[in-house]
Amino acid sequence: MRIGKAVLLFLVVVVFFLSGCSRRYIVNVDSINDRSAITGKNFVIVSGNKNIDASDLQFMEYACYVAAALEKKGYTAVDSIGKADLEIYMSYGVGEAERHVYSYTTPVWGQTGGETTTIANIIKEEDGSTKYISSTSYTPDYGITGYQERTDVYTTYPKYIILDAYDLKLKQENKKLKQLWKTSISNHGGTKELRKFFPIMITAAQQYIGENTGEEISLSVGEEDEAAVKCVR
């Protein structure tokens, strides 16, 4: 489900505070391709991070999620570069913490008025005389007497995944890199735990991987989404 940019900031704040109940997250996807240049769908995934090797266990787990999403789109993972049409560079990471300040108002409750009631009682004495006794009571009314402005702070961590696909056949024949498509996926949430969010981010972006979104789009995805990408190794 696409979300308009005008409400994105509001949704980020709401999701941050209510994600424990709703378990929904905002994922941004920006994808571009050269449709005319895509000729094959056999792929291998290699590391796009300078200091991360393709044999790294965490890399292999993340690559498994990406491969599962691509296979849903008709791509086929192969076990060697010689069999592949595409070489997909996968980069990922978590950026520096971002501090956000926002203001809001809360009502101040207090006494807004009240009502005074006087009750007169007539008492007859034994000698036949009468005496008047009155009692007065006051009932206060309570409500909103004003508003108080408050300021609060929350921290988010930018998490990103970049999938960059190149024509492997052209690279082998002419030693040139021909970019076929690039998909950038990001999330700004209250935790820097990428391992938890990687499958959530891939699930949100899966239908747009290798496509052309025309612009960055914002998507809402549930933690238990029925279309969740599964890694089976």
Buried (B, 14 or more C-beta within 10 A) or exposed (E): EEBEEEEBEEBBBBBBEEBEEEBBBBBBBBBBBBEEEBEBBEBBBBBBBEEBEEEBEEBBBBBBBBBBBBBEEEBBBBEEEEEBBBBBBBBBEBEEEEEBEEEEEEEEEEEEEEEEEEEEEEEEEEEEEEEEEEEEEEEEEEEEEEEEEEEEEBEBBBBBBBBBBBBBBBBEEEEEEBBBBBBBBBBBBBBBEBEEBBBBBBBBBBBBBBBEBEEEBBBBBBBEBEEBBEBEE
